[in-house]
Each structure stands twice: as structure tokens, then as C-alpha cells.
Amino acid sequence: MKPIKILSVVGTRPEAIKMAPVILALKKEPWAEVRVLATAQHRHMLDQVLNFFDIEPDIDLNIMRPNQTLTTLTARLLLGMDDVLQAEKPDAVLVQGDTTTVMAVSLACFYHRIPIGHVEAGLRTWDMQNPFPEEANRVIAGKLARWHFAPTEGSRANLLREGVPDGEILVTGNTVIDALLMTAAKDIEIGIELDPSKRLVLVTSHRRENFGEPFRNICRALRALAEKNVDVQFLYPVHPNPNVKDVAHEMLGNCRNIQLCAPLDYAPFVAAMKRSYLIISDSGGVQEEAPALGKPVLVLRDETERPEAIDQGVVLLVGTNYDRIVSETQRLLDDQVAYGEMARGISPYGDGLASERIVKTLREHFA
């Protein structure tokens, strides 16, 4: 049997994390010729994840430019993918999630009539403006995909609601849990000096829709919490975007128990999650990973495309409202019963075998 050429595309750090287990599993398959394409939508953060998982891109578009608009990014991705697909002629292309890379690659593959496998398919908020532009990206990818690898039954229901044939959907669990379990099993240092006697609140906030006054509200709340809880340390790896970095350092830089640092590489960040008492974040990946580690998450968003952890009571939406961020964080710091209810170690997003299910589906299709 002629090897089946499968092109796996990654553009950002979350994509690399969630695609790494799939790429590694495919590389073990004798029938598959695996090619890895990095669009490098996020250059440094992508590279460190690929290095950690020992994955070397075969093709690198190096698409990142300073202050690049979404329109320019999309146009450059489409032009770059046009050349790649004509040269590579893959039998199938795998994309992951909801980035501009995913949307543009899916559209380019559609034009070339190449079947697409969408990993983490079916997430929806049903609001095209929130999150922006991710909701539109994943809806477009969902319209064009041949295989929909849905992480949960809820995601499958979303796809059915949009008219995707049931036979094209496979509930796999989320590959982020595959990557998390592989990483958490290793003894990795955070690389930042912390007081082992103090509880740690881990913070991440970087979403585009929170720029401006919403992010200032978040910083005001963090400052108030730090001043009230001097026996608690806050660790905030700050995203390099000036809309985040400049404001965070202006408003939080002189707080004695708030430690601002550069973004952590993937493995040290997993170590930080393991070390944390609770997490305050607007990240989608953290909503999936932290519950599996038994860490409560307060989500700095008004809605989420990952409702399963909300339904299980291990994640709570607090938005960017100052009073709600302060009150809910303080409740978890003060009330052991409330904390215990959210720190139950429930993993609604997978069992660590999602990548195996994806590979099995592709193997059976091409065999």
C-alpha cells in the first residue's frame, strides 16, 4: 500500500500542544507519511512547544509579522497554503481548533479539494463576536471539514444542530488531556522562585475582547485581592502584546505579592498549574486542563464554548466584573467547602486516548 500523506498544520502554541499527541501517534503508523507544517502564527510560543515534544516542522511559512491585521494574516496564509498544497499534494490535512490558521488552511484545502480533519471540532458560543475571531474561524472550518473530531458529546450535538452528518463526527475527547497527562507525569520545574509555604493563585489573561477597560478591571481586581491577602502569592505570566503587557506592568508592577513574568513555556506552565491553589484565566486551554489537575478555575469571560466544566461545577464564569472577580476569588480562598467542591479532579474533556481514536479513524478510512 502506498503511504498516505497526511499534512498536520500548527500555527500557535495551543495548536501545537493539542496536535502534538496526534502527530506523535501518526508517526508510529507504517501506512502514514506524516508531514508537519508550521504557519508560525505565534513564532516563539509555537517553537518551544514543538521542541518540547521533539517535533520538527517539515515546512515553515514563518507568517508572523509585527502588528499584522487579521485581513493581512488571512491573505498571506491563503497564498502560502496555495503553494504548499500544490507542492505537497497531501491525501488529507489535519487542523486543530479555532485560529486564523485553521480557518485559512481549511479554506485553501477546500479550494484544492483536499479532505480536512478538524481536531477539537464543534465548540460553539453561538455568538460570532465572542470570542472574536475564533467563533467564526471554527464555524467556517466546521462547514468545510470531512472528519469532525469532537471533544465532547456537547460538541457533537452542536455539529448535528448545524447539519453535519452523524457519520462524519467522532467523539474522541480532547487531545489537550493527552498532552497534559504526558507532561504532568514528568518532574518539571517552574523556573521561578516561589514561597512553598504560601498558596499560589495563577493568572493568565490575554484575550483580544478583554483589551482596554475590561482588562483594567481585571488588574484592579487582582491588585485588590493581593492587598487583602498578603499571605497569598499571585503569579502572572504576562502576554507580550502591548495591550496586555504595558497595562499589567503599570497597574500591578509594584504589588509585593504579585509576580509578573514572561510567558512560561508549556511544560513549566503545567508545573505552575500543578503547584497552584486556584487559577484565574481567560484561556480556553486552561479551562480544559486545570480541572483534570484538580484546580478550580475562575474564567474571565462572560460566556464559554466549553460548558462541560461549568456544568460539573469545577469552572466558574466571572467575566471582567471587578466585584465578581474579587468576591468569587475571596470565597475560594476563605471557604474550604466551596473550594473542595471545585477541586474535585474531574476531567470532562478526555481520558488521554483522544489521539489514538483520531488515528484509528484515519487508518480505517484509508485502509
C-alpha positions in Angstrom: 0.0 0.0 0.0 1.3 3.4 -1.0 1.9 5.6 2.2 -0.9 8.0 2.8 0.5 11.6 3.0 -1.1 13.5 6.0 -0.2 17.1 6.5 -0.6 18.3 10.1 -0.8 22.0 10.5 0.1 24.1 13.6 0.2 27.8 14.0 0.0 28.8 17.6 1.1 27.3 21.0 -2.3 25.8 21.8 -2.5 24.2 18.4 1.0 22.7 18.9 0.0 21.4 22.3 -3.1 19.8 21.1 -1.8 18.4 17.8 1.5 17.0 19.3 -0.1 13.8 20.6 -1.8 13.3 17.2 1.4 13.9 15.2 3.4 11.5 17.5 0.7 8.8 17.2 0.6 9.1 13.4 4.4 8.9 13.2 4.1 5.4 14.7 1.8 4.2 11.9 3.5 2.4 9.0 0.8 3.4 6.5 1.1 7.2 7.2 3.6 9.6 5.7 3.4 12.4 8.2 4.4 16.0 7.2 4.2 18.9 9.7 3.5 22.4 8.5 4.2 25.3 10.9 2.5 28.6 9.8 4.2 30.2 12.9 1.2 32.5 13.6 2.9 32.7 17.0 6.6 32.2 16.4 8.4 31.7 19.8 5.5 30.2 21.7 5.0 27.6 18.9 8.6 26.7 18.6 9.1 25.9 22.3 6.2 23.5 22.3 7.4 21.7 19.2 10.8 21.4 20.8 9.4 20.0 24.0 7.6 17.3 22.1 10.6 16.7 19.8 8.6 17.6 16.6 10.5 19.2 13.7 8.4 21.0 11.1 8.9 19.9 7.5 7.6 23.2 6.2 7.6 26.6 7.9 5.7 29.6 6.5 7.0 31.9 9.2 3.9 34.0 8.7 4.2 36.2 11.8 4.7 40.0 11.3 4.6 42.8 13.9 1.1 44.5 14.2 -0.3 42.3 11.5 -4.1 42.7 10.8 -6.3 39.7 10.6 -7.0 40.6 7.0 -3.3 40.6 6.1 -2.7 37.4 8.1 -5.5 35.6 6.3 -4.4 36.7 2.9 -0.8 35.7 3.5 -1.9 32.3 4.9 -4.1 31.6 1.8 -1.3 32.5 -0.6 1.3 30.4 1.4 -1.0 27.4 1.6 -1.8 27.6 -2.1 1.9 27.0 -2.9 2.3 24.3 -0.2 -0.7 22.3 -1.3 0.3 22.3 -4.9 3.8 21.1 -4.0 2.9 18.6 -1.3 -0.4 17.2 -2.7 -1.4 15.6 0.6 -4.1 13.0 0.9 -5.6 14.7 4.0 -4.9 17.7 6.1 -5.4 18.0 9.9 -6.1 21.3 11.6 -6.9 22.0 15.2 -9.1 24.4 17.0 -10.2 27.9 16.0 -7.3 30.1 15.0 -6.9 32.1 11.8 -4.5 29.4 10.7 -7.3 26.8 11.0 -9.8 28.9 9.0 -7.4 29.9 6.2 -5.9 26.4 5.9 -9.4 24.8 5.7 -10.5 27.3 3.0 -7.3 26.6 1.0 -7.9 22.8 1.3 -11.5 23.3 0.2 -10.3 25.1 -2.9 -7.9 22.2 -3.7 -10.5 19.5 -2.9 -8.3 18.0 -0.1 -10.2 16.4 2.8 -9.8 18.1 6.2 -9.8 16.6 9.6 -10.8 19.1 12.3 -9.4 18.3 15.7 -11.5 19.8 18.6 -14.5 20.3 16.3 -17.9 21.6 17.4 -17.1 24.2 20.1 -19.7 27.0 19.9 -20.8 30.1 21.8 -23.4 30.9 19.1 -22.1 34.5 19.2 -19.9 35.5 16.2 -18.5 38.4 18.2 -17.4 36.4 21.3 -14.8 35.1 21.2 -13.6 37.1 18.2 -12.5 36.0 15.7 -12.4 32.4 17.0 -16.1 31.7 16.8 -16.2 32.5 13.1 -13.0 30.6 12.4 -14.3 27.3 13.9 -17.7 27.7 12.2 -16.0 28.1 8.8 -13.7 25.1 9.5 -16.8 23.1 10.6 -18.5 23.8 7.3 -15.5 22.6 5.3 -14.2 19.6 7.3 -14.6 15.9 6.2 -13.9 14.5 9.7 -15.1 16.2 12.8 -13.1 15.0 15.8 -15.4 16.4 18.6 -14.0 16.5 22.2 -17.3 16.0 23.9 -20.9 14.9 23.4 -21.9 18.6 23.7 -19.7 19.5 20.8 -21.2 16.6 18.8 -24.7 18.0 19.5 -23.6 21.4 18.2 -22.4 19.9 14.9 -25.6 17.9 14.5 -27.5 21.1 15.1 -25.6 22.7 12.2 -26.5 19.8 9.9 -23.2 17.9 9.9 -23.9 14.2 9.1 -23.7 12.0 12.2 -21.3 9.6 10.3 -18.7 12.4 9.9 -18.5 13.1 13.7 -16.4 11.1 16.2 -16.4 12.0 19.9 -12.7 11.5 20.8 -12.1 13.5 24.0 -9.8 16.5 23.8 -6.2 15.9 22.8 -5.1 18.5 25.3 -5.6 15.9 28.0 -3.4 13.5 26.1 -0.6 16.2 26.1 -1.3 17.2 29.7 -1.0 13.7 31.1 2.2 13.1 29.1 3.7 16.4 30.5 2.4 16.2 34.1 3.9 12.8 34.6 7.4 14.4 34.2 9.2 16.2 37.1 9.5 19.7 35.6 10.5 22.9 37.4 8.5 26.1 37.0 11.8 28.0 36.9 10.5 30.8 39.1 11.3 31.2 42.8 8.1 30.8 44.9 7.4 30.6 48.6 6.4 27.0 49.3 4.6 28.0 52.4 2.1 30.3 50.6 -0.9 29.4 48.4 -0.4 30.3 44.8 -3.0 31.9 42.6 -2.0 31.5 38.9 -3.3 34.2 36.5 -3.5 34.4 32.7 -5.3 37.0 30.7 -4.7 37.9 27.1 -7.9 37.7 25.1 -8.5 40.3 22.4 -12.1 41.0 23.5 -10.8 42.0 27.0 -8.4 44.7 25.8 -9.0 48.2 27.2 -11.3 48.8 30.2 -12.2 45.2 30.8 -8.5 44.3 31.2 -8.1 47.3 33.5 -11.0 45.9 35.6 -9.2 42.6 35.8 -6.0 44.3 37.0 -7.8 46.4 39.6 -9.4 43.2 41.0 -6.1 41.4 41.1 -4.5 44.3 42.9 -7.3 44.5 45.5 -7.0 40.7 46.1 -3.3 40.9 46.5 -3.5 43.8 49.0 -6.2 42.0 51.1 -4.4 38.6 51.0 -0.8 39.3 51.8 -0.3 35.6 52.7 -1.1 34.6 49.1 1.2 34.9 46.2 0.0 35.7 42.7 1.9 34.5 39.6 1.0 36.2 36.3 2.9 35.2 33.2 2.2 38.3 31.0 1.4 38.0 27.3 3.8 40.2 25.2 1.0 42.0 23.4 1.4 45.7 24.5 -2.3 45.9 25.2 -1.7 43.4 28.0 2.0 43.8 28.9 2.0 47.6 29.3 -1.2 47.8 31.4 -0.3 44.9 33.6 3.1 46.3 34.5 1.6 49.8 35.0 -1.1 48.6 37.4 0.4 45.5 39.0 4.2 46.0 38.8 4.6 47.4 42.3 2.4 44.9 44.2 4.7 43.0 46.5 2.9 39.6 46.3 2.1 39.7 42.5 4.9 38.3 40.5 4.8 39.3 36.8 7.0 37.2 34.5 7.4 36.5 30.8 5.1 33.8 29.3 6.1 30.4 30.6 6.9 27.6 28.2 4.3 24.8 28.1 6.0 22.4 30.5 6.8 24.9 33.2 3.2 26.3 32.9 1.8 22.8 33.5 4.1 22.6 36.6 2.7 26.0 37.7 -0.8 24.7 37.3 0.1 21.7 39.4 1.6 24.0 42.1 -1.3 26.4 42.1 -4.2 26.6 44.6 -6.6 28.1 42.1 -6.4 29.7 38.6 -7.9 32.9 37.2 -7.8 32.9 33.5 -9.5 33.8 30.2 -7.7 30.9 28.4 -9.7 28.1 26.7 -7.0 25.5 27.2 -6.7 26.2 30.9 -10.5 25.5 31.3 -9.8 22.1 29.9 -6.5 21.3 31.6 -6.9 22.6 35.2 -10.0 20.5 36.2 -8.0 17.4 35.3 -5.4 18.5 37.8 -8.0 19.3 40.5 -7.6 23.1 40.2 -10.6 25.4 40.4 -10.8 28.0 37.5 -12.4 31.4 37.5 -12.9 32.3 33.9 -12.5 36.0 32.9 -15.2 35.7 30.3 -19.0 36.2 30.2 -19.6 33.0 28.1 -17.6 29.9 27.1 -17.7 27.4 24.4 -16.6 24.8 27.0 -19.7 24.4 29.1 -19.0 20.9 30.3 -16.7 22.0 33.2 -19.2 24.7 34.1 -21.9 22.0 34.3 -19.7 19.9 36.5 -19.1 22.8 38.9 -15.3 22.9 38.6 -15.1 26.1 36.5 -17.0 29.3 37.1 -17.5 32.3 34.8 -16.8 35.6 36.5 -16.3 37.9 33.4 -14.4 41.1 33.8 -16.6 42.5 36.5 -14.4 43.8 39.3 -16.8 42.9 42.2 -17.4 39.4 40.9 -13.7 38.6 40.4 -12.9 39.8 43.9 -15.8 38.1 45.6 -15.5 34.7 43.9 -11.7 34.5 44.4 -12.1 35.5 48.0 -14.7 32.9 48.6 -12.4 30.2 47.3 -9.6 31.5 49.4 -11.7 31.6 52.6 -14.3 28.8 52.3 -12.8 25.3 52.3 -16.1 23.7 51.5 -16.6 25.9 48.4 -13.0 25.2 47.4 -13.4 21.5 47.8 -16.5 21.4 45.6 -14.5 22.9 42.7 -11.2 21.0 43.3 -12.6 17.5 42.7 -10.2 16.5 39.9 -13.0 15.9 37.3 -11.9 15.7 33.7 -14.9 16.2 31.4 -12.7 16.7 28.4 -10.9 13.4 28.0 -9.1 10.3 29.2 -5.8 10.7 27.4 -6.7 8.5 24.5 -8.1 11.1 22.0 -5.2 10.9 19.6 -5.5 7.1 19.4 -9.1 7.4 18.4 -8.3 10.0 15.7 -5.6 7.8 14.2 -7.9 4.8 14.2 -10.5 6.7 12.2 -7.9 7.8 9.6 -6.4 4.3 9.5 -9.8 2.7 8.8 -10.8 5.3 6.2 -7.6 4.9 4.1 -7.3 1.2 4.6 
